[in-house]
Amino acid sequence: MPSSRPTRTLPGATLPILHAIQNAWGYIPDEALPRIATALNLSRAEVQGVVSFYHHFRRTPPGRHVVQVCRAESCLAMGADALEAHVRATLGIDVHQTSADGAVTLEPVYCLGNCACSPSIRVDDDIHGRMSPRRFDAVVAELRATSGEGVTA
């Protein structure tokens, strides 16, 4: 039978709360940490430890688009390192950074479950397999054309 207790009183409530905040805001704002800590009777350091441990959580607002380059073994074997270098150079940013125009945030991801089509990337919620530098350039060009945004590429 499901518990009638609120989520915050359940053991392990930190992750669901952090996920809910990031889903709503796109990141975990600094001011959320003491509130979460107080609500869960934890120290701010404990909450910060969870946020910093999981690569999924962002501490700053993401760009309008999030590009993730898969770093799992299959993608690495099929050229993800070279692809990531091209993506960084094309966007003019490093991983965990957002382009100056606020259009794109670049993040590593540690498996997209698309190993048969390595290397893979995810752009927002869309997974693209068999990615090459040329195909990445086309994806960025499409983002620019369809959204009218100044995506740097």
C-alpha positions as CSV (number, residue, x, y, z in Angstrom):
1,M,0.0,0.0,0.0
2,P,1.4,3.4,-0.9
3,S,2.5,5.6,2.0
4,S,0.4,8.7,2.7
5,R,3.5,10.5,4.0
6,P,4.7,13.4,1.9
7,T,7.7,12.7,-0.3
8,R,10.0,14.9,1.9
9,T,9.5,12.6,4.9
10,L,10.4,9.5,3.1
11,P,14.0,8.1,3.3
12,G,15.8,9.0,0.1
13,A,13.6,12.1,-0.7
14,T,16.6,14.2,-1.7
15,L,16.9,12.9,-5.3
16,P,13.2,13.1,-6.2
17,I,13.1,16.7,-4.8
18,L,16.2,17.7,-6.7
19,H,14.8,16.2,-9.9
20,A,11.5,18.0,-9.4
21,I,13.3,21.3,-9.0
22,Q,15.5,20.8,-12.0
23,N,12.5,19.8,-14.1
24,A,10.7,22.9,-13.1
25,W,13.6,25.4,-13.3
26,G,16.1,23.7,-15.6
27,Y,18.8,23.7,-12.9
28,I,19.2,23.7,-9.1
29,P,19.4,27.3,-7.9
30,D,21.7,28.2,-5.0
31,E,18.8,29.4,-2.9
32,A,17.1,26.0,-3.1
33,L,19.9,24.2,-1.2
34,P,19.2,25.6,2.3
35,R,15.4,25.1,1.8
36,I,15.8,21.5,0.8
37,A,18.2,20.9,3.7
38,T,15.8,22.5,6.2
39,A,12.8,20.5,4.8
40,L,14.7,17.2,5.0
41,N,16.5,17.9,8.3
42,L,19.9,17.7,6.5
43,S,22.9,19.9,6.4
44,R,23.4,22.2,3.4
45,A,26.6,20.3,2.8
46,E,24.7,17.0,2.6
47,V,22.4,18.4,-0.1
48,Q,25.3,20.0,-1.9
49,G,27.1,16.7,-1.8
50,V,24.2,15.0,-3.6
51,V,24.0,17.8,-6.2
52,S,27.7,17.7,-6.9
53,F,27.9,13.9,-7.0
54,Y,25.3,13.4,-9.8
55,H,26.4,14.9,-13.1
56,H,22.8,15.2,-14.1
57,F,22.2,18.2,-11.9
58,R,23.0,21.6,-13.2
59,R,23.9,24.6,-10.9
60,T,23.4,27.2,-13.6
61,P,20.6,27.7,-16.1
62,P,21.1,25.7,-19.3
63,G,21.1,27.2,-22.8
64,R,17.9,27.1,-24.9
65,H,19.2,23.8,-26.3
66,V,21.2,21.1,-24.5
67,V,23.7,19.0,-26.5
68,Q,25.0,15.9,-24.9
69,V,27.8,13.8,-26.4
70,C,27.8,10.2,-25.3
71,R,31.0,9.1,-23.4
72,A,30.2,5.4,-23.0
73,E,32.7,2.8,-24.3
74,S,30.9,2.0,-27.6
75,C,30.7,5.7,-28.6
76,L,34.3,6.3,-27.5
77,A,35.4,3.3,-29.6
78,M,33.6,4.8,-32.6
79,G,35.1,8.3,-32.4
80,A,33.2,10.2,-29.7
81,D,36.4,11.9,-28.5
82,A,37.1,13.5,-31.9
83,L,33.4,14.3,-32.3
84,E,33.3,16.0,-28.9
85,A,36.4,18.0,-29.9
86,H,34.6,19.2,-33.1
87,V,31.5,20.1,-31.1
88,R,33.5,22.1,-28.6
89,A,35.4,23.9,-31.4
90,T,32.2,24.5,-33.4
91,L,30.3,25.9,-30.4
92,G,33.3,27.7,-28.9
93,I,32.6,26.2,-25.4
94,D,33.8,23.3,-23.2
95,V,31.6,20.7,-21.5
96,H,29.4,22.1,-18.8
97,Q,29.4,25.5,-20.4
98,T,26.9,27.5,-22.3
99,S,27.5,29.5,-25.5
100,A,27.9,33.2,-25.1
101,D,24.5,33.8,-26.8
102,G,22.8,31.4,-24.3
103,A,21.7,29.1,-27.1
104,V,23.5,25.8,-26.4
105,T,24.8,24.0,-23.3
106,L,27.3,21.2,-23.9
107,E,27.2,18.2,-21.5
108,P,28.8,14.8,-21.4
109,V,26.4,11.9,-20.9
110,Y,27.5,8.4,-20.0
111,C,25.2,6.3,-22.1
112,L,22.3,7.1,-24.4
113,G,21.4,3.5,-25.0
114,N,22.1,3.8,-28.7
115,C,25.3,1.8,-28.8
116,A,24.5,0.1,-32.2
117,C,24.5,3.6,-33.8
118,S,27.7,5.0,-32.1
119,P,28.8,7.7,-31.7
120,S,25.5,9.3,-30.5
121,I,24.5,12.7,-29.2
122,R,21.2,14.0,-27.7
123,V,20.0,17.4,-28.6
124,D,17.3,18.3,-26.1
125,D,15.1,15.2,-26.2
126,D,16.2,13.8,-29.6
127,I,18.9,11.2,-29.9
128,H,21.0,11.2,-33.1
129,G,23.1,8.2,-33.9
130,R,26.1,7.6,-36.2
131,M,27.0,11.2,-35.6
132,S,29.9,12.8,-37.5
133,P,31.3,16.3,-37.5
134,R,29.5,17.0,-40.8
135,R,26.2,15.6,-39.4
136,F,26.6,17.7,-36.2
137,D,27.1,20.8,-38.3
138,A,23.8,20.0,-40.1
139,V,22.0,19.5,-36.8
140,V,23.2,22.9,-35.6
141,A,22.3,24.5,-38.9
142,E,18.8,23.0,-38.5
143,L,18.5,24.4,-34.9
144,R,19.4,27.8,-36.3
145,A,17.0,27.6,-39.2
146,T,14.0,26.3,-37.3
147,S,14.3,28.4,-34.1
148,G,15.6,31.6,-35.5
149,E,18.2,31.7,-32.7
150,G,21.7,32.7,-33.0
151,V,23.3,29.3,-32.4
152,T,26.9,29.8,-33.0
153,A,28.4,27.4,-35.5
